[in-house]
Amino acid sequence: MAHDTPLITMLALAFVIAFAFGFVARQFKLSPLVGYLLAGIAVGPHTPGYIADTVLAQQLADVGVILLMFGVGLHFSTRDLMAVRWIAIPGALAQIAVASLMGFGVAQAFGWGLGGGVVFGLSLSVASTVVLLRAMEARGDLGSPESRIAVGWLIVEDIFMILALLLLPTLADTLGGRPSVYAGDNLLQDIALTVVKVAAFAGLALVVGKRVIPWLLAKVDATGSRELFTLAVLAAALGIAWGAAVLFDVSFALGAFFAGVIMNESDLSHDAAQRSLPFQDAFAVLFFVSVGMLFDPGIVTSAPLSLLVVLLIIVGGKSLAAFLIVLAFRHPLTTALTVSASLAQIGEFSFILAGFGVAYGLLPEEGRDLILAGALLSIALNPLLFRLLQPVEAWLLARPDLLRRLGARDSG
């Protein structure tokens, strides 16, 4: 008996090919994310052979975005951020400004207009939390002073990008893109309305949600049912994200982030994180595969110089800016080098921003392809940059005059 099973086919194919490519990537000491992106390219419309259902893949990717953002919120720690706030907040904002200006300038040289420059610059300015955490885990550095600064830095970047995603639909018409369903004749009125909706949602989530969700999790945990507790966690994540979109016109991503923040207040937040982690990992894989499906590898041969410029901004310009910023705040050389290497890549937020930019007519598809190629190459190069930290530090320490000009402190 024949069955029409596009969903099962898509899931089976995505997981099998992502596993194969991810495993091969790890054998070459690369991040599995590189493999997942390559898996998407292999089954995408721009390469020969089987072409997966792109519409279905995008819907699964949306679930992946929700669970990724839920994970960001679930691990968001105000205490950790406040501990490094004097370097993480100004440092992240300054680095975002520098990298965004570099990307904006390149986009203007390409003739992409104001909106294209804004989206392109922001996409190149934000590093991947997923890549950073996995790199720190591999090095055994989680919990070190350097990792706390790097993670706090990325928390600030994530918050800034959430705000950018929030305002982008409202500002699309003004920036030269297609008018969004939210845009009207009065830009200030539209922005004010958006802010009011977000404030209303945030207030309801933080005031009511912080009381209801932890209480509900405690009640479910008391039943002793593992599957019911896992279901409660997923129901909260997806339910709050859906409610935010339907009732407050807030993006699924922002709603999921707040769901994670709310759940982080519970004494059972660690259990919630552990129970939801397999789902986050699985759908994150689908997200990266779907991103790879959008990528046209022809950009590597059709615009190699443009790709080189993008990669230099990500790996060179952005990292150098972070390195100098950390030194300017009188932190040791080791900290400056570690933070700069941590930020020398882009990932999930860059993909989401690029997708929004193309959807609203702000960014051409060539820009999205350059961002995806830059992400793939920078993620692949990131482990190498970490291995170069000690040789680079030794080289700098052998040149005390240069260190004095840079204002570096002794790493000891």
Beta strands, then each sheet from edge to edge (+ up, - down):
end
